[in-house]
Amino acid sequence: APPLADLNPTAPADLQRIVRRCLAKDPDERYQSIKEVAIELKELRRELGAAIDTTVPPPPRENLKAQSLGATISTPPASLSTRASSAEYMVSGVKQHKFAAIIAALVLVGGAAALVLYWRGRSNVVAIKSIAVMPFVNEGGNSDIEYLSDGMTETLISNLSRLPNLSVKPRSSVFRYKGKDVNAGTVGRELSVQAILNGRVIQHGDQLTLSLELVDVLKDIVIWSEQYTRKKTDLVTLQSEIARDVSTKLKTKLSGADEQRVTKTYTENPEAYQLYLQGRYFWNKRSSENLKKATELLRLATEKDPNFALAYAGLADCYVVSYYYVGERTRELIPFAKTYAAKAIELDPTLAEPHTTIAFATWLLDWDKAAAEKEFLRAIELNPNYPTAHHWYSRFLRGVGRNDEAWREVKRAEELDPLSLVIINNIAEQYIDRGDLNSAARECQRMIDLDPNFWAAHQTLGIALVKQSRYDEALAEAQKSVQFANRSNASLALLGHIYARLGRRSDAEAVIKELEKRYTEKLADARDLAIVYADFDKEKAFAWLGKAFDDHSVFLVFLKLEPLMEPLHSDARWSDLERRVGVSQ
């Protein structure tokens, strides 16, 4: 822009200086606020007023009236008429014209300064592309409503995750910080996000008060804060209101479709919604008893509202993970996963979660690779940022021998959910597949650093140590796995296998008897016993694999993921089993 002197050679030098500073190319050389500009202009105006000759007496009021009707006087803009100082009435003729021109120039430069500062501020506003919604604090400490603070956190994560240009860290990453005093900068670095959202929930009778605070982790400043007080029965609409407010404060441009996605409610029934939150609360605890509680609560939610798609999706998730956590023969439970996932999709085809669940259930139950992969790809298409879809798809790809693709998918899952223990465990398993046992051990140690009691970390580390023939160390890890997994079938199978490798036959036989008893009670899988026998009695190992095939065991789709069964691979019966299950290439 040309200097003011080029436009008006009579402009005062100080006015030119103010303009030049407003228009400086370097932001640090400009005024840092409009208040600074206002102070400078006010001081300049005072100095100019004092410099004008005041010896001429002010004109009579009737003359002022006449002048206002004439064409010979140039009056200031109306917006300034009420702010004119007495100096304006102490000038006449040319001096008054000159003073009015200067005042007009001041107005113009003030507007220019405001405009420059506005755009300067706009240029520094960067839309936030990544956020971590931290676990809301249950301020009152009442354990009976812990599900509420956790559930509201998870719902907001889910709602914001539907925005296409926003990376939202999933539950498994942020809940590692629950109950810990960690500053925003640390969370930002560890999760690679630009902002975090903190929340506090307190209940007084039937009223909830939620306090939110959005923090820019790079600048360590609070961008926005708000407090909401609503009745508990208004929880559904409150969640939508919060999602809309937060997305707006992130400077995310919402299309009409985006706003509809982020504020979408799946039930108008407050009782159904609270049952859903409770069900998800117990589902996330991932134990046999908690899964049973979750299943019952989510079933009640569907009874309160038969059109509640999220509740059906939750029920499907309960049943699809039952093969890993619940003792019952999973062949009898997995069909429910397919049924409830299909119902959720019928009610809302845009949900990625039930497509992921139905894909995994189809693979486990029907051994139908084509149908399963179609659903995995549909889930990823609907929500490319859903880490579980990439994680389970990776396991599927490993199961059918497409290891390079499996690696890409699990690394994408890790990128989306860097602190997920089950995803890190999948990475460790894939390092074992590749024969990189040192890297596998490193990933296991990473899991143990995050959670020393995570049984699968010790389980996978035990397998890596077996592959290195370090059986005493492997035994120590297997014993930890049995302890932390509460003697799960998989942990017992590893323990029995290591006892057999060490020649501790009586210990191995004791594990076999325990698993055989569970099998007759439909609380264990034939595959578990095949693992124990794999190294020291191939005939019995294949006999148990035959029973697993007859039972249509869901574990047979993981044949290629069973490193402890490698002693059986050279037998023709192994290749035949892979062919019959459909996992051979």
C-alpha positions as CSV (number, residue, x, y, z in Angstrom):
1,A,0.0,0.0,0.0
2,P,1.4,3.5,-0.8
3,P,2.3,5.7,2.2
4,L,-0.3,8.2,3.3
5,A,2.0,11.0,2.1
6,D,1.5,9.8,-1.4
7,L,-2.2,10.1,-1.1
8,N,-2.2,13.4,0.9
9,P,1.0,15.3,1.1
10,T,-0.4,17.5,3.9
11,A,-0.9,14.5,6.2
12,P,0.9,15.0,9.5
13,A,4.2,13.0,10.0
14,D,2.9,11.2,13.1
15,L,-0.2,10.1,11.2
16,Q,2.0,8.7,8.4
17,R,4.0,6.8,11.1
18,I,0.8,5.2,12.5
19,V,-0.3,4.1,9.1
20,R,3.1,2.7,8.2
21,R,3.2,0.7,11.5
22,C,-0.3,-0.6,10.8
23,L,0.7,-1.8,7.4
24,A,4.1,-3.2,8.3
25,K,4.9,-6.5,6.5
26,D,6.5,-8.0,9.6
27,P,3.7,-8.9,12.1
28,D,6.1,-8.2,15.1
29,E,6.5,-4.6,13.9
30,R,2.7,-4.0,13.8
31,Y,0.5,-2.9,16.7
32,Q,-0.4,-6.0,18.7
33,S,-3.9,-4.8,19.5
34,I,-6.5,-2.3,18.3
35,K,-6.3,-0.7,21.8
36,E,-2.7,0.5,21.0
37,V,-3.9,2.1,17.8
38,A,-6.7,3.9,19.6
39,I,-4.4,5.3,22.2
40,E,-2.0,6.6,19.5
41,L,-4.9,8.2,17.6
42,K,-6.3,9.8,20.7
43,E,-3.0,11.3,21.6
44,L,-2.5,12.6,18.0
45,R,-5.9,14.1,18.0
46,R,-5.2,15.9,21.2
47,E,-1.9,17.3,19.9
48,L,-3.5,18.4,16.7
49,G,-6.4,20.1,18.5
50,A,-3.9,21.9,20.8
51,A,-1.8,23.1,17.8
52,I,-4.8,24.9,16.1
53,D,-5.1,28.7,16.7
54,T,-7.8,29.2,19.4
55,T,-7.7,33.0,19.4
56,V,-10.8,33.3,17.3
57,P,-14.0,33.1,19.4
58,P,-16.4,30.3,18.6
59,P,-19.3,31.3,16.4
60,P,-22.8,32.0,17.9
61,R,-25.0,28.9,18.1
62,E,-27.4,30.4,15.5
63,N,-24.5,30.7,13.1
64,L,-23.6,27.1,13.7
65,K,-27.2,26.2,12.8
66,A,-27.1,28.2,9.6
67,Q,-23.7,26.7,8.6
68,S,-25.1,23.2,9.1
69,L,-27.7,24.0,6.5
70,G,-25.3,25.5,4.0
71,A,-23.0,24.0,1.4
72,T,-19.9,25.8,2.4
73,I,-19.1,23.8,5.5
74,S,-17.7,20.2,5.4
75,T,-18.9,18.5,8.5
76,P,-17.4,15.3,10.0
77,P,-19.2,12.0,9.5
78,A,-22.3,11.6,11.7
79,S,-20.6,8.9,13.7
80,L,-18.1,11.5,15.0
81,S,-20.6,14.4,15.5
82,T,-21.3,13.4,19.1
83,R,-17.6,12.9,19.9
84,A,-16.4,16.3,18.6
85,S,-14.3,18.2,21.1
86,S,-14.7,21.9,21.9
87,A,-11.7,22.6,19.7
88,E,-13.9,22.1,16.6
89,Y,-15.9,25.2,17.7
90,M,-12.8,27.3,18.2
91,V,-11.8,27.3,14.5
92,S,-13.1,29.1,11.5
93,G,-12.7,29.3,7.8
94,V,-9.7,27.4,6.4
95,K,-8.6,26.2,9.8
96,Q,-11.9,24.5,10.4
97,H,-11.8,22.8,7.0
98,K,-8.2,21.6,7.7
99,F,-9.1,20.3,11.1
100,A,-12.1,18.4,9.7
101,A,-9.9,16.9,7.0
102,I,-7.5,15.7,9.6
103,I,-10.3,14.2,11.7
104,A,-11.6,12.4,8.6
105,A,-8.1,11.1,8.0
106,L,-7.9,9.8,11.5
107,V,-11.2,8.0,11.1
108,L,-9.9,6.4,7.9
109,V,-6.6,5.4,9.4
110,G,-8.4,4.0,12.4
111,G,-10.6,1.9,10.1
112,A,-7.5,0.8,8.2
113,A,-5.7,-0.1,11.4
114,A,-8.7,-2.1,12.7
115,L,-8.9,-3.9,9.4
116,V,-5.2,-4.8,9.4
117,L,-5.4,-6.0,12.9
118,Y,-8.5,-8.0,12.1
119,W,-6.8,-9.8,9.2
120,R,-3.7,-10.2,11.3
121,G,-5.7,-12.0,13.9
122,R,-7.5,-14.0,11.3
123,S,-4.2,-15.1,9.8
124,N,-3.1,-16.4,13.2
125,V,-6.3,-18.5,13.7
126,V,-5.4,-22.0,12.6
127,A,-8.1,-24.6,12.3
128,I,-7.3,-27.4,14.8
129,K,-6.9,-30.7,12.9
130,S,-6.3,-33.0,15.9
131,I,-7.7,-33.3,19.4
132,A,-7.8,-35.6,22.4
133,V,-11.0,-35.6,24.5
134,M,-9.6,-36.4,27.9
135,P,-11.6,-38.5,30.4
136,F,-14.1,-36.3,32.1
137,V,-13.5,-36.1,35.8
138,N,-16.3,-37.3,38.1
139,E,-16.0,-34.3,40.4
140,G,-18.2,-35.7,43.1
141,G,-16.4,-39.0,43.3
142,N,-19.6,-41.0,43.3
143,S,-18.7,-44.4,41.8
144,D,-22.4,-45.0,40.9
145,I,-22.2,-42.3,38.2
146,E,-18.7,-43.1,37.0
147,Y,-20.3,-44.5,33.9
148,L,-21.7,-41.1,33.2
149,S,-18.4,-39.2,33.1
150,D,-16.8,-42.0,31.0
151,G,-19.8,-42.4,28.8
152,M,-20.1,-38.7,28.0
153,T,-16.4,-38.7,27.1
154,E,-16.8,-41.6,24.8
155,T,-19.9,-40.2,23.1
156,L,-18.2,-36.9,22.4
157,I,-15.2,-38.8,21.0
158,S,-17.6,-40.8,18.8
159,N,-19.5,-37.7,17.6
160,L,-16.3,-35.7,16.8
161,S,-14.8,-38.7,15.0
162,R,-17.5,-38.4,12.3
163,L,-15.9,-35.1,11.1
164,P,-13.9,-36.0,8.0
165,N,-11.0,-33.4,8.5
166,L,-10.6,-33.9,12.3
167,S,-8.3,-36.5,13.9
168,V,-9.8,-37.5,17.2
169,K,-7.8,-39.9,19.5
170,P,-9.9,-42.9,20.5
171,R,-10.9,-44.0,23.9
172,S,-8.1,-46.5,24.4
173,S,-5.5,-43.8,24.0
174,V,-7.0,-41.0,26.2
175,F,-8.2,-43.3,29.0
176,R,-4.6,-44.2,29.8
177,Y,-4.5,-40.7,31.4
178,K,-7.5,-41.2,33.6
179,G,-6.9,-40.2,37.2
180,K,-3.4,-38.9,36.4
181,D,-2.1,-35.4,36.8
182,V,-0.6,-34.8,33.3
183,N,-0.1,-31.4,31.8
184,A,-1.4,-30.5,28.4
185,G,2.0,-30.2,26.7
186,T,2.9,-33.8,27.7
187,V,-0.4,-35.2,26.4
188,G,0.0,-33.2,23.2
189,R,3.5,-34.6,22.6
190,E,2.6,-38.2,23.4
191,L,-0.6,-38.2,21.4
192,S,0.5,-35.8,18.6
193,V,-2.5,-33.5,18.9
194,Q,-2.9,-29.7,18.7
195,A,-5.6,-29.4,21.4
196,I,-7.1,-31.3,24.3
197,L,-10.6,-31.0,25.8
198,N,-10.9,-31.3,29.6
199,G,-14.2,-31.8,31.3
200,R,-15.6,-32.1,34.9
201,V,-19.0,-33.6,35.7
202,I,-20.9,-33.1,39.0
203,Q,-24.4,-34.3,39.8
204,H,-26.7,-32.6,42.3
205,G,-29.9,-34.5,42.5
206,D,-31.3,-34.8,39.0
207,Q,-29.1,-32.0,37.7
208,L,-25.8,-32.3,36.0
209,T,-23.2,-29.6,35.7
210,L,-20.5,-30.1,33.0
211,S,-17.5,-27.7,32.8
212,L,-15.4,-27.8,29.7
213,E,-12.1,-26.3,28.8
214,L,-10.4,-26.4,25.4
215,V,-6.6,-26.0,25.5
216,D,-4.2,-25.3,22.7
217,V,-1.3,-27.5,23.8
218,L,1.4,-25.7,21.7
219,K,0.6,-22.3,23.1
220,D,-0.5,-23.6,26.5
221,I,-3.6,-21.3,26.5
222,V,-7.3,-21.9,27.1
223,I,-9.1,-21.3,23.8
224,W,-12.6,-21.7,25.1
225,S,-14.4,-22.7,28.3
226,E,-18.1,-23.2,29.0
227,Q,-20.3,-24.6,31.7
228,Y,-23.5,-26.5,31.1
229,T,-26.2,-27.2,33.7
230,R,-29.0,-29.5,32.6
231,K,-31.4,-32.1,34.0
232,K,-30.2,-35.6,33.7
233,T,-33.2,-36.3,31.4
234,D,-31.7,-33.8,29.0
235,L,-28.5,-35.7,28.6
236,V,-29.1,-36.7,25.0
237,T,-29.6,-33.2,23.7
238,L,-26.8,-31.9,25.9
239,Q,-24.3,-34.2,24.1
240,S,-25.4,-32.9,20.7
241,E,-25.1,-29.3,21.9
242,I,-21.6,-29.9,23.3
243,A,-20.4,-31.6,20.1
244,R,-21.6,-28.7,18.0
245,D,-20.0,-26.1,20.3
246,V,-16.7,-27.9,20.5
247,S,-16.5,-28.4,16.7
248,T,-17.2,-24.7,16.2
249,K,-14.5,-23.6,18.7
250,L,-12.0,-25.8,16.8
251,K,-12.5,-23.5,13.8
252,T,-13.7,-26.5,11.9
253,K,-15.9,-25.5,8.9
254,L,-19.0,-27.6,9.1
255,S,-21.1,-28.3,6.1
256,G,-24.8,-29.0,6.7
257,A,-24.1,-32.8,6.4
258,D,-21.1,-32.5,8.8
259,E,-23.2,-30.7,11.5
260,Q,-25.9,-33.3,11.1
261,R,-23.3,-36.1,11.6
262,V,-21.6,-34.5,14.7
263,T,-24.9,-33.6,16.4
264,K,-26.8,-36.8,15.5
265,T,-28.8,-38.4,18.4
266,Y,-29.6,-42.1,18.2
267,T,-32.4,-42.1,20.8
268,E,-34.7,-39.7,22.4
269,N,-35.3,-42.0,25.4
270,P,-33.1,-40.8,28.4
271,E,-33.4,-44.2,30.2
272,A,-32.2,-46.1,27.1
273,Y,-29.3,-43.7,26.7
274,Q,-28.2,-44.1,30.3
275,L,-28.4,-47.9,30.0
276,Y,-26.3,-47.7,26.9
277,L,-23.7,-45.6,28.7
278,Q,-23.6,-48.1,31.5
279,G,-23.3,-51.0,29.1
280,R,-20.4,-49.5,27.3
281,Y,-18.7,-48.7,30.6
282,F,-18.7,-52.4,31.5
283,W,-17.8,-53.5,28.0
284,N,-14.7,-51.5,28.1
285,K,-13.5,-53.3,31.2
286,R,-13.0,-56.5,29.1
287,S,-13.5,-59.4,31.5
288,S,-16.0,-62.3,31.4
289,E,-18.2,-60.9,34.3
290,N,-18.1,-57.3,33.0
291,L,-19.1,-58.5,29.5
292,K,-22.1,-60.3,30.9
293,K,-23.1,-57.1,32.7
294,A,-22.7,-55.1,29.6
295,T,-24.7,-57.5,27.5
296,E,-27.7,-57.3,29.9
297,L,-27.6,-53.5,30.2
298,L,-27.4,-53.1,26.4
299,R,-30.2,-55.5,25.9
300,L,-32.3,-53.4,28.3
301,A,-31.5,-50.3,26.3
302,T,-32.9,-51.9,23.1
303,E,-36.0,-52.8,25.0
304,K,-36.5,-49.2,26.1
305,D,-35.9,-48.1,22.5
306,P,-36.2,-50.8,19.8
307,N,-34.8,-48.3,17.2
308,F,-31.6,-47.5,19.1
309,A,-28.9,-48.4,16.6
310,L,-25.9,-47.8,18.9
311,A,-27.3,-50.1,21.5
312,Y,-27.6,-53.0,19.0
313,A,-24.0,-52.2,17.8
314,G,-22.9,-52.4,21.4
315,L,-24.6,-55.8,21.8
316,A,-22.9,-57.0,18.7
317,D,-19.5,-56.0,20.1
318,C,-20.2,-57.9,23.3
319,Y,-20.7,-61.1,21.5
320,V,-18.0,-60.7,18.9
321,V,-15.2,-60.5,21.6
322,S,-16.7,-63.3,23.6
323,Y,-14.5,-65.8,21.9
324,Y,-11.5,-64.2,23.7
325,Y,-13.0,-63.4,27.1
326,V,-16.0,-65.5,27.9
327,G,-15.5,-69.2,28.8
328,E,-18.6,-70.4,26.9
329,R,-18.1,-72.2,23.6
330,T,-18.0,-69.2,21.3
331,R,-19.6,-71.1,18.3
332,E,-22.9,-70.6,20.2
333,L,-22.3,-66.9,20.9
334,I,-20.9,-65.4,17.7
335,P,-24.2,-65.7,15.8
336,F,-25.7,-63.1,18.1
337,A,-22.9,-60.7,17.1
338,K,-24.0,-61.0,13.4
339,T,-27.7,-60.7,14.3
340,Y,-27.3,-57.5,16.4
341,A,-24.8,-55.9,14.0
342,A,-27.2,-56.5,11.1
343,K,-30.0,-54.8,13.1
344,A,-27.8,-51.8,13.8
345,I,-26.9,-51.5,10.1
346,E,-30.6,-51.8,9.2
347,L,-31.4,-48.9,11.5
348,D,-28.3,-46.8,10.4
349,P,-26.2,-48.0,7.5
350,T,-23.7,-45.2,8.0
351,L,-22.3,-46.6,11.3
352,A,-18.8,-48.0,10.7
353,E,-18.8,-50.0,14.0
354,P,-21.4,-52.7,13.2
355,H,-19.9,-53.2,9.7
356,T,-16.5,-53.9,11.4
357,T,-18.2,-56.3,13.8
358,I,-20.2,-58.2,11.2
359,A,-17.0,-58.5,9.1
360,F,-15.1,-60.1,12.0
361,A,-18.1,-62.3,13.0
362,T,-18.5,-63.5,9.4
363,W,-14.9,-64.5,9.2
364,L,-14.9,-66.3,12.6
365,L,-18.2,-68.0,12.1
366,D,-18.6,-68.7,8.4
367,W,-15.0,-68.7,7.3
368,D,-16.2,-66.6,4.4
369,K,-13.3,-64.5,3.3
370,A,-14.9,-62.6,0.5
371,A,-18.0,-61.5,2.6
372,A,-15.8,-60.6,5.5
373,E,-13.4,-58.4,3.5
374,K,-16.3,-56.6,1.8
375,E,-17.6,-55.5,5.2
376,F,-14.2,-54.5,6.5
377,L,-13.7,-52.3,3.4
378,R,-17.2,-50.8,3.8
379,A,-16.4,-49.9,7.5
380,I,-13.2,-48.2,6.5
381,E,-14.9,-46.3,3.7
382,L,-17.6,-45.1,6.2
383,N,-15.0,-44.0,8.8
384,P,-11.3,-44.1,7.7
385,N,-10.3,-43.0,11.2
386,Y,-11.9,-45.9,13.1
387,P,-8.8,-47.8,14.5
388,T,-10.6,-51.0,15.3
389,A,-11.6,-51.5,11.7
390,H,-8.0,-51.3,10.6
391,H,-6.8,-53.5,13.5
392,W,-9.3,-56.3,12.9
393,Y,-8.8,-56.1,9.1
394,S,-5.1,-56.5,9.8
395,R,-5.8,-59.7,11.7
396,F,-8.0,-60.9,8.9
397,L,-5.2,-60.2,6.4
398,R,-2.7,-62.1,8.5
399,G,-5.0,-65.0,8.8
400,V,-5.3,-65.4,5.0
401,G,-1.5,-64.9,4.5
402,R,-1.5,-61.4,3.1
403,N,1.2,-60.2,5.5
404,D,2.4,-57.0,3.7
405,E,-1.1,-55.6,3.6
406,A,-1.7,-56.7,7.2
407,W,1.4,-54.7,8.3
408,R,0.2,-51.6,6.5
409,E,-3.2,-51.8,8.2
410,V,-1.9,-52.4,11.7
411,K,0.5,-49.4,11.3
412,R,-2.5,-47.3,10.3
413,A,-4.3,-48.5,13.4
414,E,-1.3,-47.6,15.5
415,E,-1.2,-44.1,13.9
416,L,-4.8,-43.6,14.9
417,D,-4.5,-45.1,18.3
418,P,-0.9,-45.0,19.4
419,L,-1.4,-46.2,23.0
420,S,-3.8,-49.1,22.3
421,L,-2.4,-52.2,24.0
422,V,-4.2,-54.7,21.7
423,I,-2.9,-52.9,18.6
424,I,0.7,-52.9,19.9
425,N,0.3,-56.6,20.7
426,N,-0.8,-57.2,17.1
427,I,2.4,-55.4,16.0
428,A,4.5,-57.6,18.3
429,E,2.8,-60.7,16.8
430,Q,3.6,-59.6,13.3
431,Y,7.2,-59.1,14.2
432,I,7.2,-62.8,15.4
433,D,5.6,-63.7,12.0
434,R,8.6,-62.0,10.3
435,G,11.2,-63.7,12.6
436,D,12.2,-60.3,14.1
437,L,12.1,-61.5,17.7
438,N,14.1,-58.6,19.2
439,S,11.6,-56.1,17.8
440,A,8.7,-58.3,19.1
441,A,10.3,-58.3,22.6
442,R,10.7,-54.5,22.3
443,E,7.0,-54.0,21.6
444,C,6.1,-56.3,24.4
445,Q,8.2,-54.2,26.8
446,R,6.4,-51.1,25.5
447,M,3.0,-52.7,26.5
448,I,4.4,-53.7,29.9
449,D,5.6,-50.2,30.5
450,L,2.1,-48.9,29.7
451,D,0.4,-51.6,31.8
452,P,2.5,-54.1,33.8
453,N,-0.7,-56.2,34.4
454,F,-1.7,-56.6,30.7
455,W,-1.7,-60.4,30.4
456,A,-1.4,-60.5,26.6
457,A,1.9,-58.6,26.7
458,H,3.4,-61.3,28.9
459,Q,1.8,-64.0,26.7
460,T,3.3,-62.6,23.5
461,L,6.7,-62.1,25.1
462,G,6.6,-65.7,26.3
463,I,6.0,-66.9,22.8
464,A,8.9,-64.8,21.5
465,L,11.2,-66.3,24.1
466,V,10.0,-69.8,23.2
467,K,11.0,-69.1,19.6
468,Q,14.5,-68.2,20.9
469,S,14.6,-71.4,23.0
470,R,14.9,-69.3,26.2
471,Y,12.4,-71.6,28.0
472,D,13.1,-70.6,31.6
473,E,12.4,-66.9,30.8
474,A,9.4,-67.9,28.7
475,L,8.0,-69.9,31.6
476,A,8.3,-66.8,33.9
477,E,6.3,-64.7,31.4
478,A,3.7,-67.5,30.9
479,Q,3.1,-67.7,34.7
480,K,2.5,-63.9,34.8
481,S,0.1,-64.3,31.9
482,V,-1.8,-67.0,33.7
483,Q,-2.0,-64.8,36.8
484,F,-3.1,-61.6,35.2
485,A,-5.5,-63.4,32.8
486,N,-7.1,-65.3,35.7
487,R,-6.1,-68.7,34.2
488,S,-7.6,-68.0,30.8
489,N,-7.6,-70.8,28.3
490,A,-5.0,-69.2,26.0
491,S,-2.7,-68.5,28.9
492,L,-3.0,-72.1,30.2
493,A,-2.2,-73.4,26.7
494,L,1.0,-71.4,26.6
495,L,2.0,-72.6,30.1
496,G,1.3,-76.3,29.2
497,H,3.3,-75.9,26.0
498,I,6.4,-74.5,27.8
499,Y,6.2,-77.2,30.5
500,A,6.3,-79.8,27.7
501,R,9.3,-78.1,26.1
502,L,11.1,-78.1,29.4
503,G,10.4,-81.8,29.9
504,R,8.2,-81.2,32.9
505,R,5.6,-83.7,31.7
506,S,3.7,-84.0,35.0
507,D,3.1,-80.2,35.0
508,A,2.0,-80.3,31.4
509,E,-0.4,-83.2,32.2
510,A,-1.9,-81.1,35.0
511,V,-2.6,-78.3,32.5
512,I,-4.1,-80.7,30.0
513,K,-6.5,-82.2,32.6
514,E,-7.7,-78.7,33.5
515,L,-8.3,-77.8,29.9
516,E,-9.9,-81.1,29.1
517,K,-12.4,-80.6,32.0
518,R,-13.2,-77.2,30.6
519,Y,-13.7,-78.6,27.1
520,T,-16.2,-81.2,28.3
521,E,-18.1,-78.3,30.1
522,K,-18.0,-76.3,26.8
523,L,-15.7,-73.7,28.5
524,A,-12.6,-74.3,26.4
525,D,-11.7,-74.9,22.8
526,A,-10.0,-77.9,21.3
527,R,-7.4,-75.6,19.8
528,D,-6.1,-74.9,23.3
529,L,-5.2,-78.6,23.9
530,A,-3.7,-78.9,20.4
531,I,-1.2,-76.1,21.4
532,V,-0.1,-78.0,24.5
533,Y,0.5,-81.2,22.5
534,A,2.0,-79.6,19.4
535,D,5.7,-80.2,20.4
536,F,5.7,-83.6,22.1
537,D,2.7,-85.6,20.7
538,K,1.8,-84.7,17.1
539,E,-0.9,-87.4,16.9
540,K,-2.8,-86.0,19.8
541,A,-2.3,-82.5,18.6
542,F,-3.9,-83.4,15.2
543,A,-6.7,-85.3,17.0
544,W,-7.6,-82.2,18.9
545,L,-7.4,-80.1,15.7
546,G,-9.8,-82.6,14.2
547,K,-12.2,-81.9,17.1
548,A,-11.7,-78.2,16.6
549,F,-12.7,-78.6,12.9
550,D,-15.8,-80.7,13.8
551,D,-16.8,-78.0,16.4
552,H,-16.3,-75.4,13.7
553,S,-14.0,-73.6,16.1
554,V,-13.6,-69.9,15.5
555,F,-9.9,-70.2,16.3
556,L,-9.2,-72.2,13.2
557,V,-9.2,-68.9,11.1
558,F,-6.1,-68.0,13.1
559,L,-4.2,-71.1,12.0
560,K,-1.5,-69.0,10.3
561,L,-1.2,-66.9,13.5
562,E,-0.2,-69.8,15.7
563,P,3.6,-69.8,16.1
564,L,3.5,-72.5,18.7
565,M,2.1,-75.0,16.2
566,E,5.0,-74.7,13.9
567,P,6.2,-78.2,14.7
568,L,3.1,-79.4,12.9
569,H,3.6,-77.4,9.7
570,S,5.7,-80.1,7.9
571,D,2.9,-82.6,8.2
572,A,0.6,-83.0,5.2
573,R,-2.4,-83.0,7.6
574,W,-1.6,-79.3,8.4
575,S,-1.8,-78.2,4.8
576,D,-5.0,-80.1,4.4
577,L,-6.5,-78.5,7.4
578,E,-5.6,-75.0,6.1
579,R,-7.3,-75.9,2.8
580,R,-10.5,-77.1,4.5
581,V,-10.7,-74.0,6.7
582,G,-10.0,-71.8,3.7
583,V,-6.9,-69.9,5.0
584,S,-4.4,-71.4,2.5
585,Q,-3.3,-69.1,-0.3
